[in-house]
Amino acid sequence: MVFSTAYLPPIEYFKELAKYRSIYIDKYENYIKQTYRNRCNIYTANGKLSLSVPVIKTTGNHTKIKDIEIDNNQAWQHIHWLSIESAYNSSPFFLYYRDYFEPFYNKKFKYLIDLNTELLYLLLKLCDISCEIKFSESYIETSEILKDYKSIISPKNKKSLVPIFPEYTQVFDDKHGFMQNLSIVDLLFCEGTGCRTYLEL
């Protein structure tokens, strides 16, 4: 199965990934803006907030995802961590997990795929998901045999895989109600080790 790289991916990404013993991440696809490749959604006191990692397309619109660099001239790490901390500081499990995540917002990554991959490995561990991550050696074409999630799991796809997920208690649901398919960190910080069970529902 083929997935795109993603920054703190949404719940549907992990719900699908958890079905397989191994998956491929396509390193040779062209970068597509306004997707989960460099953005995630969290739940704040003001509602849903999209956090985007600023990137540099070294060869323009045809830059392969493996070559996408992070624009570290922008203070995105400081902004992202403050936003995550503010959103989830009062969640049941944030204090337990924060030391796993904070180092990512102090370390400088050159390439987006390296940041995403290290975060993915951490999230698989914390969510107790056993899935081998493989990386393509060339662009992977869509086929009937190899299911391609690259365009399916996308904020642009109005026919995504998202079912009506069972509700879990979110930090600000008393203000804005339950929000579907946020970043996996929303589920992790709110449900802790119950995250894995939730993904199987």
Contacts in CASP RR format, 6 or more apart in sequence:
PFRMAT RR
TARGET T0000
AUTHOR 0000-0000-0000
METHOD contacts of the structure
MODEL  1
MVFSTAYLPPIEYFKELAKYRSIYIDKYENYIKQTYRNRCNIYTANGKLS
LSVPVIKTTGNHTKIKDIEIDNNQAWQHIHWLSIESAYNSSPFFLYYRDY
FEPFYNKKFKYLIDLNTELLYLLLKLCDISCEIKFSESYIETSEILKDYK
SIISPKNKKSLVPIFPEYTQVFDDKHGFMQNLSIVDLLFCEGTGCRTYLE
L
1 16 0 8 1.000
1 20 0 8 1.000
1 23 0 8 1.000
1 24 0 8 1.000
1 146 0 8 1.000
1 147 0 8 1.000
1 148 0 8 1.000
1 149 0 8 1.000
2 23 0 8 1.000
2 24 0 8 1.000
2 25 0 8 1.000
2 26 0 8 1.000
2 136 0 8 1.000
2 140 0 8 1.000
2 146 0 8 1.000
2 147 0 8 1.000
2 148 0 8 1.000
2 149 0 8 1.000
2 150 0 8 1.000
3 13 0 8 1.000
3 16 0 8 1.000
3 17 0 8 1.000
3 23 0 8 1.000
3 24 0 8 1.000
3 25 0 8 1.000
3 26 0 8 1.000
3 149 0 8 1.000
3 150 0 8 1.000
3 153 0 8 1.000
4 25 0 8 1.000
4 26 0 8 1.000
4 29 0 8 1.000
4 35 0 8 1.000
4 36 0 8 1.000
4 37 0 8 1.000
4 65 0 8 1.000
4 149 0 8 1.000
4 150 0 8 1.000
4 153 0 8 1.000
5 25 0 8 1.000
5 27 0 8 1.000
5 37 0 8 1.000
5 65 0 8 1.000
5 112 0 8 1.000
5 113 0 8 1.000
5 116 0 8 1.000
5 117 0 8 1.000
5 120 0 8 1.000
6 13 0 8 1.000
6 36 0 8 1.000
6 37 0 8 1.000
6 40 0 8 1.000
6 116 0 8 1.000
6 120 0 8 1.000
6 153 0 8 1.000
7 36 0 8 1.000
7 37 0 8 1.000
7 38 0 8 1.000
7 39 0 8 1.000
7 40 0 8 1.000
7 51 0 8 1.000
7 53 0 8 1.000
7 112 0 8 1.000
7 115 0 8 1.000
7 116 0 8 1.000
7 119 0 8 1.000
8 40 0 8 1.000
8 51 0 8 1.000
8 119 0 8 1.000
8 123 0 8 1.000
8 183 0 8 1.000
8 184 0 8 1.000
8 185 0 8 1.000
9 36 0 8 1.000
9 40 0 8 1.000
9 120 0 8 1.000
9 123 0 8 1.000
9 153 0 8 1.000
9 183 0 8 1.000
9 184 0 8 1.000
10 36 0 8 1.000
10 40 0 8 1.000
10 41 0 8 1.000
10 153 0 8 1.000
10 181 0 8 1.000
10 182 0 8 1.000
10 183 0 8 1.000
10 184 0 8 1.000
11 165 0 8 1.000
11 181 0 8 1.000
11 182 0 8 1.000
11 183 0 8 1.000
11 184 0 8 1.000
11 186 0 8 1.000
11 187 0 8 1.000
11 199 0 8 1.000
12 153 0 8 1.000
12 160 0 8 1.000
12 161 0 8 1.000
12 162 0 8 1.000
12 181 0 8 1.000
13 36 0 8 1.000
13 149 0 8 1.000
13 153 0 8 1.000
13 184 0 8 1.000
14 123 0 8 1.000
14 127 0 8 1.000
14 129 0 8 1.000
14 184 0 8 1.000
14 199 0 8 1.000
15 161 0 8 1.000
15 199 0 8 1.000
16 149 0 8 1.000
16 153 0 8 1.000
16 161 0 8 1.000
17 23 0 8 1.000
17 129 0 8 1.000
17 131 0 8 1.000
18 127 0 8 1.000
18 129 0 8 1.000
18 131 0 8 1.000
18 196 0 8 1.000
18 199 0 8 1.000
18 200 0 8 1.000
20 131 0 8 1.000
21 130 0 8 1.000
21 131 0 8 1.000
21 132 0 8 1.000
22 131 0 8 1.000
22 132 0 8 1.000
22 133 0 8 1.000
22 134 0 8 1.000
23 131 0 8 1.000
23 132 0 8 1.000
23 133 0 8 1.000
23 134 0 8 1.000
24 134 0 8 1.000
24 135 0 8 1.000
24 136 0 8 1.000
24 140 0 8 1.000
24 146 0 8 1.000
25 113 0 8 1.000
25 117 0 8 1.000
25 133 0 8 1.000
25 134 0 8 1.000
25 135 0 8 1.000
25 136 0 8 1.000
26 65 0 8 1.000
26 136 0 8 1.000
26 139 0 8 1.000
26 140 0 8 1.000
26 150 0 8 1.000
27 64 0 8 1.000
27 65 0 8 1.000
27 66 0 8 1.000
27 113 0 8 1.000
27 135 0 8 1.000
27 136 0 8 1.000
28 64 0 8 1.000
28 65 0 8 1.000
28 66 0 8 1.000
28 136 0 8 1.000
28 137 0 8 1.000
28 138 0 8 1.000
28 139 0 8 1.000
28 140 0 8 1.000
29 64 0 8 1.000
29 65 0 8 1.000
29 139 0 8 1.000
29 140 0 8 1.000
29 150 0 8 1.000
30 61 0 8 1.000
30 62 0 8 1.000
30 63 0 8 1.000
30 64 0 8 1.000
30 65 0 8 1.000
31 37 0 8 1.000
31 55 0 8 1.000
31 57 0 8 1.000
31 63 0 8 1.000
31 64 0 8 1.000
31 65 0 8 1.000
31 68 0 8 1.000
34 155 0 8 1.000
34 156 0 8 1.000
35 154 0 8 1.000
35 155 0 8 1.000
35 156 0 8 1.000
36 153 0 8 1.000
36 154 0 8 1.000
36 155 0 8 1.000
37 65 0 8 1.000
37 68 0 8 1.000
37 112 0 8 1.000
37 116 0 8 1.000
38 52 0 8 1.000
38 53 0 8 1.000
38 54 0 8 1.000
38 55 0 8 1.000
38 68 0 8 1.000
38 112 0 8 1.000
39 50 0 8 1.000
39 51 0 8 1.000
39 52 0 8 1.000
39 53 0 8 1.000
39 155 0 8 1.000
40 50 0 8 1.000
40 51 0 8 1.000
40 182 0 8 1.000
40 183 0 8 1.000
40 185 0 8 1.000
41 48 0 8 1.000
41 49 0 8 1.000
41 50 0 8 1.000
41 51 0 8 1.000
41 181 0 8 1.000
41 182 0 8 1.000
41 183 0 8 1.000
42 48 0 8 1.000
42 49 0 8 1.000
42 51 0 8 1.000
42 83 0 8 1.000
42 84 0 8 1.000
42 87 0 8 1.000
42 88 0 8 1.000
42 182 0 8 1.000
42 183 0 8 1.000
42 185 0 8 1.000
42 186 0 8 1.000
43 49 0 8 1.000
43 87 0 8 1.000
43 170 0 8 1.000
43 171 0 8 1.000
43 172 0 8 1.000
43 176 0 8 1.000
43 179 0 8 1.000
43 182 0 8 1.000
43 186 0 8 1.000
44 83 0 8 1.000
44 86 0 8 1.000
44 87 0 8 1.000
44 172 0 8 1.000
45 86 0 8 1.000
45 87 0 8 1.000
45 172 0 8 1.000
45 175 0 8 1.000
47 172 0 8 1.000
47 175 0 8 1.000
47 176 0 8 1.000
47 179 0 8 1.000
48 179 0 8 1.000
48 182 0 8 1.000
49 83 0 8 1.000
49 87 0 8 1.000
51 79 0 8 1.000
51 80 0 8 1.000
51 83 0 8 1.000
51 84 0 8 1.000
52 76 0 8 1.000
53 70 0 8 1.000
53 76 0 8 1.000
53 80 0 8 1.000
53 112 0 8 1.000
53 115 0 8 1.000
54 70 0 8 1.000
54 71 0 8 1.000
54 74 0 8 1.000
54 76 0 8 1.000
55 68 0 8 1.000
55 69 0 8 1.000
55 70 0 8 1.000
55 71 0 8 1.000
55 112 0 8 1.000
56 68 0 8 1.000
56 69 0 8 1.000
56 70 0 8 1.000
56 71 0 8 1.000
57 63 0 8 1.000
57 68 0 8 1.000
58 67 0 8 1.000
58 68 0 8 1.000
58 69 0 8 1.000
59 67 0 8 1.000
65 112 0 8 1.000
65 113 0 8 1.000
66 111 0 8 1.000
66 113 0 8 1.000
67 111 0 8 1.000
68 111 0 8 1.000
68 112 0 8 1.000
68 113 0 8 1.000
69 110 0 8 1.000
69 111 0 8 1.000
69 112 0 8 1.000
70 76 0 8 1.000
70 109 0 8 1.000
70 110 0 8 1.000
70 111 0 8 1.000
70 112 0 8 1.000
70 115 0 8 1.000
72 108 0 8 1.000
72 109 0 8 1.000
72 110 0 8 1.000
77 104 0 8 1.000
77 105 0 8 1.000
77 106 0 8 1.000
78 105 0 8 1.000
80 105 0 8 1.000
81 101 0 8 1.000
81 102 0 8 1.000
81 105 0 8 1.000
84 101 0 8 1.000
84 185 0 8 1.000
85 94 0 8 1.000
85 98 0 8 1.000
87 171 0 8 1.000
88 94 0 8 1.000
88 171 0 8 1.000
88 185 0 8 1.000
88 186 0 8 1.000
88 189 0 8 1.000
88 190 0 8 1.000
89 95 0 8 1.000
90 171 0 8 1.000
91 171 0 8 1.000
91 189 0 8 1.000
91 190 0 8 1.000
92 189 0 8 1.000
92 190 0 8 1.000
92 191 0 8 1.000
92 192 0 8 1.000
93 188 0 8 1.000
93 189 0 8 1.000
93 190 0 8 1.000
93 191 0 8 1.000
93 192 0 8 1.000
94 189 0 8 1.000
96 192 0 8 1.000
97 126 0 8 1.000
97 188 0 8 1.000
97 189 0 8 1.000
97 192 0 8 1.000
100 122 0 8 1.000
100 126 0 8 1.000
101 122 0 8 1.000
101 185 0 8 1.000
104 115 0 8 1.000
104 118 0 8 1.000
104 119 0 8 1.000
109 115 0 8 1.000
109 118 0 8 1.000
117 133 0 8 1.000
120 133 0 8 1.000
121 133 0 8 1.000
123 184 0 8 1.000
123 185 0 8 1.000
123 188 0 8 1.000
124 130 0 8 1.000
124 131 0 8 1.000
124 133 0 8 1.000
126 188 0 8 1.000
126 195 0 8 1.000
127 184 0 8 1.000
127 188 0 8 1.000
127 195 0 8 1.000
127 196 0 8 1.000
127 199 0 8 1.000
128 193 0 8 1.000
128 195 0 8 1.000
128 196 0 8 1.000
129 196 0 8 1.000
129 199 0 8 1.000
140 146 0 8 1.000
140 148 0 8 1.000
142 148 0 8 1.000
151 157 0 8 1.000
152 160 0 8 1.000
152 161 0 8 1.000
153 160 0 8 1.000
153 161 0 8 1.000
154 160 0 8 1.000
160 181 0 8 1.000
162 180 0 8 1.000
162 181 0 8 1.000
164 180 0 8 1.000
165 180 0 8 1.000
165 181 0 8 1.000
165 201 0 8 1.000
166 198 0 8 1.000
166 201 0 8 1.000
167 173 0 8 1.000
167 178 0 8 1.000
168 178 0 8 1.000
168 187 0 8 1.000
168 190 0 8 1.000
168 191 0 8 1.000
168 198 0 8 1.000
169 190 0 8 1.000
170 177 0 8 1.000
170 178 0 8 1.000
170 179 0 8 1.000
170 186 0 8 1.000
170 190 0 8 1.000
171 190 0 8 1.000
173 179 0 8 1.000
179 186 0 8 1.000
184 195 0 8 1.000
187 195 0 8 1.000
187 198 0 8 1.000
188 195 0 8 1.000
191 198 0 8 1.000
END
